[in-house]
Amino acid sequence: MRIPMTEYLIIDLDTERWTCRVCSHDLGDARGNYKEGTLVYDRDPREIHQSILDPEKYEFTFAPDPAFCRILEFYCPGCATQLETEYVPPGHPPTVDMLWDIDSLREKWTERGVDPEFVINYGPGEEAVADFSPALGSYNSLSPSAPHSHS
């Protein structure tokens, strides 16, 4: 059973591995950080956020200082799809943005008795859907019948 976790990441519960949704490249142990299986581009933030003021005239130009900020871009080694981006101080290790209880995830989806890849299709591709009510039922905050916290 494969569970879509983001637009470009899947957890394969049979193998307990992170997988690229575009090319099915193995990105590592699903009980760990998928970023360890990616290619990382450590980017100078001035490439993205160019100076608003002339750096020849002004010390502070509203562009991030690369001595204090780096942009890490994470790419699939199989197809070069960009999977994630994060801003960190120079030398900081990649953050862990997702940790999952694989056993509980497997149990919940087995109980639901539906194919997660059919129910949760929010990318990539043109067949993306936003209505998760078949899989999530009353837990779906997008469902018109679900109670709202602001009601």
C-alpha positions, -999 to 999 in steps of 0.1 A, spaced: 0 0 0 14 34 -10 3 66 8 7 100 -9 23 123 17 30 154 -4 26 163 -41 58 144 -49 64 120 -20 49 86 -12 54 62 17 53 26 5 40 8 35 49 -27 21 86 -18 19 85 11 45 104 34 21 100 70 10 94 71 -28 93 98 -54 58 100 -69 72 110 -103 98 83 -110 94 59 -81 130 65 -70 137 51 -35 145 79 -11 152 60 20 137 45 52 101 58 58 109 58 96 136 84 89 141 116 70 135 114 32 159 143 27 188 120 34 180 103 0 179 135 -20 203 157 -39 207 190 -21 215 224 -36 229 248 -10 218 281 -26 230 316 -20 198 335 -10 208 365 -31 201 344 -62 164 343 -53 160 375 -33 179 402 -51 188 435 -35 162 462 -35 188 489 -28 222 493 -46 247 471 -26 275 495 -37 258 524 -18 241 506 11 252 480 37 216 467 41 198 460 8 168 439 19 185 408 4 192 379 29 228 379 40 244 345 30 265 347 62 232 342 81 208 324 57 211 296 31 184 281 9 185 243 7 167 228 -22 160 191 -22 158 171 -55 149 135 -64 181 119 -77 161 99 -102 142 126 -120 154 159 -106 119 169 -93 122 195 -66 107 179 -35 112 206 -8 129 239 0 139 253 33 157 284 47 183 276 74 214 292 89 247 282 71 260 248 83 226 239 98 216 203 90 184 197 70 153 199 91 131 169 97 97 181 85 78 147 87 81 118 110 53 92 108 42 63 130 43 38 102 25 10 121 -4 33 129 -5 47 94 -7 11 80 -34 2 106 -56 33 98 -55 28 60 -61 -9 63 -92 -1 85 -105 24 58 -103 -3 32 -97 21 3 -67 26 -20 -49 58 -7 -35 66 -41 -70 67 -56 -85 87 -27 -57 111 -21 -46 124 -55 -35 160 -50 -7 158 -75 13 155 -96 -8 155 -128 -41 167 -141 -62 141 -122 -57 159 -88 -87 160 -65 -93 181 -34 -122 162 -19 -109 138 7 -143 129 22 -143 93 9 -111 86 28 -115 109 58 -152 111 63 -160 134 92 -124 143 96 -125 161 63 -125 199 71 -133 206 35 -166 187 37 -197 210 38 -212 187 65 -182 187 87 -184 209 118 -163 241 116 -142 255 144 -154 290 136 -191 281 135 
